[in-house]
Amino acid sequence: MALSPLSTSSTVPLSCGLQIPICGLGTSHDGGFSYDAIVYALTECGVRHLDTAKRYGCEEELGKAIEESGLARSDLWLTDKLWLEDHGYKAAKKACLDSCSKMGVKYFDLYLMHWPGSQKPGCSNREMRAETWRALEELHEEGVCRAIGVSNFMVHHLEQLKEDCSVIPHVNQVEYHPFQQHSHLMEYCQQEGIVFEGYSPLAKGQVLNNPTVLHIAAKHRRTPAQICIRWSIQNGVVTIPKSTKKERIQENFNVFDFQLEDEDMAMLRGLHDGRHVTWDPTNVE
Ligand SMILES: NC(=O)c1ccc[n+]([C@@H]2O[C@H](COP(=O)([O-])OP(=O)(O)OC[C@H]3O[C@@H](n4cnc5c(N)ncnc54)[C@H](OP(=O)(O)O)[C@@H]3O)[C@@H](O)[C@H]2O)c1
């Protein structure tokens, strides 16, 4: 079998002309934040893509860790997300600029609407999404957000946004692991030129004891986490595993020197059971 062309610096092209690194490091309010692990990831593991959100409450610390790493801003891909309370034109613009200043940066490489539902009484979710998106379109034009996208958007949300707005999202970040594969949504995104980015690639740890995953891991002498991350990127899906532990970050990014075979990919594809380990946006109007 030919060696995989994927490497730590592999990227996926976005419709706006940028290239997003295929593997990034997640951060989250869930399970804690480690400043030292972020610095280690940037300085020792070659990590060049960080995913965060206002909701996670770690923007300031993340900004400081980036500064400590000594990396140039231009060498790093930074994704941030606005929270539900920031839906609406004015609120979205303010949220983005506030997040930039919290992190000590002038721009985000990617800025996402975190969730399709709003909490604004008297306004439909659809109206709020369109208003919020208008703000993101302007932030994109102004260069504050080099790419803009959405998260947890299902096909009906994307269809409505297409009718209501002018820029098609560059990215849709959605839960993606062997138990949750979103094949229909993925096909739709591909057809519309929207890059499909997967979050919770380890199903928050739930997939790591699965017998099929363990079997494939033993066969390749790799860990179950490495199998799941490799599976995502071999499917062309941008992935953002999260860990607060240095040795696990090292492990999770050490997935570029082996390749899953077609039969492994097929076995992992067969694990889909539709479960969500985070939140399920299917019924958000
Ligand atoms: N857009 C959205 O709505 C949304 C929702 C959820 C997540 N996300 C993004 O996606 C990122 C990842 O998702 P996630 O944190 O939900 O789930 P995940 O990456 O699937 O799993 C993280 C969990 O697995 C553990 N872990 C990490 N590497 C491991 C390894 N090699 N071996 C064993 N356990 C390991 C972590 O614990 P330790 O930290 O203790 O290592 C943590 O408990 C988040 O950080 C966030 O940036 C986005």
The ligand as a MOL file (V3000), in Angstrom:
LIG
                    3D

  0  0  0     0  0            999 V3000
M  V30 BEGIN CTAB
M  V30 COUNTS 48 52 0 0 0
M  V30 BEGIN ATOM
M  V30 1 N -18.8830 23.2820 18.2840 0
M  V30 2 C -19.3370 22.6000 19.3100 0
M  V30 3 O -20.5320 22.6560 19.6680 0
M  V30 4 C -18.3890 21.7230 20.0840 0
M  V30 5 C -18.8870 20.8160 21.0170 0
M  V30 6 C -17.9790 19.9960 21.7090 0
M  V30 7 C -16.6160 20.1070 21.4560 0
M  V30 8 N -16.1580 21.0210 20.5520 0 CHG=1
M  V30 9 C -14.7000 21.1820 20.2780 0
M  V30 10 O -14.1400 19.9110 20.0320 0
M  V30 11 C -13.0800 19.6600 20.9410 0
M  V30 12 C -12.9820 18.1820 21.2610 0
M  V30 13 O -14.2140 17.6620 21.7040 0
M  V30 14 P -14.4840 17.0370 23.1630 0
M  V30 15 O -13.5590 17.6220 24.1440 0
M  V30 16 O -15.9440 17.1450 23.3890 0 CHG=-1
M  V30 17 O -14.2180 15.4890 22.9640 0
M  V30 18 P -13.0150 14.5180 22.5180 0
M  V30 19 O -11.8810 15.2750 21.9520 0
M  V30 20 O -13.6760 13.4640 21.7420 0
M  V30 21 O -12.5870 13.8600 23.9010 0
M  V30 22 C -11.9750 14.5650 24.9290 0
M  V30 23 C -11.8740 13.6290 26.1240 0
M  V30 24 O -11.0210 12.5220 25.8270 0
M  V30 25 C -9.9020 12.5100 26.7180 0
M  V30 26 N -8.7190 12.1740 25.8890 0
M  V30 27 C -8.0870 12.9640 24.9990 0
M  V30 28 N -7.0830 12.3030 24.3960 0
M  V30 29 C -7.0690 11.0620 24.9300 0
M  V30 30 C -6.2520 9.9270 24.7090 0
M  V30 31 N -5.2570 9.9340 23.8330 0
M  V30 32 N -6.5350 8.8050 25.4310 0
M  V30 33 C -7.5400 8.7810 26.3170 0
M  V30 34 N -8.3540 9.8240 26.5610 0
M  V30 35 C -8.1190 10.9680 25.8650 0
M  V30 36 C -9.8410 13.8990 27.3230 0
M  V30 37 O -9.3750 13.8680 28.6520 0
M  V30 38 P -8.0480 14.6700 29.1370 0
M  V30 39 O -8.2630 16.1300 28.8370 0
M  V30 40 O -8.0140 14.3580 30.5970 0
M  V30 41 O -6.9140 14.0770 28.3620 0
M  V30 42 C -11.3040 14.3260 27.3310 0
M  V30 43 O -11.9630 13.7850 28.4570 0
M  V30 44 C -13.4170 20.5400 22.1500 0
M  V30 45 O -12.2850 20.8180 22.9250 0
M  V30 46 C -13.9350 21.7860 21.4650 0
M  V30 47 O -12.8500 22.5840 20.9970 0
M  V30 48 C -17.0300 21.8060 19.8410 0
M  V30 END ATOM
M  V30 BEGIN BOND
M  V30 1 1 1 2
M  V30 2 2 2 3
M  V30 3 1 2 4
M  V30 4 1 4 5
M  V30 5 2 4 48
M  V30 6 2 5 6
M  V30 7 1 6 7
M  V30 8 2 7 8
M  V30 9 1 8 9
M  V30 10 1 8 48
M  V30 11 1 9 10
M  V30 12 1 9 46
M  V30 13 1 10 11
M  V30 14 1 11 12
M  V30 15 1 11 44
M  V30 16 1 12 13
M  V30 17 1 13 14
M  V30 18 2 14 15
M  V30 19 1 14 16
M  V30 20 1 14 17
M  V30 21 1 17 18
M  V30 22 2 18 19
M  V30 23 1 18 20
M  V30 24 1 18 21
M  V30 25 1 21 22
M  V30 26 1 22 23
M  V30 27 1 23 24
M  V30 28 1 23 42
M  V30 29 1 24 25
M  V30 30 1 25 26
M  V30 31 1 25 36
M  V30 32 1 26 27
M  V30 33 1 26 35
M  V30 34 2 27 28
M  V30 35 1 28 29
M  V30 36 1 29 30
M  V30 37 2 29 35
M  V30 38 1 30 31
M  V30 39 2 30 32
M  V30 40 1 32 33
M  V30 41 2 33 34
M  V30 42 1 34 35
M  V30 43 1 36 37
M  V30 44 1 36 42
M  V30 45 1 37 38
M  V30 46 2 38 39
M  V30 47 1 38 40
M  V30 48 1 38 41
M  V30 49 1 42 43
M  V30 50 1 44 45
M  V30 51 1 44 46
M  V30 52 1 46 47
M  V30 END BOND
M  V30 END CTAB
M  END
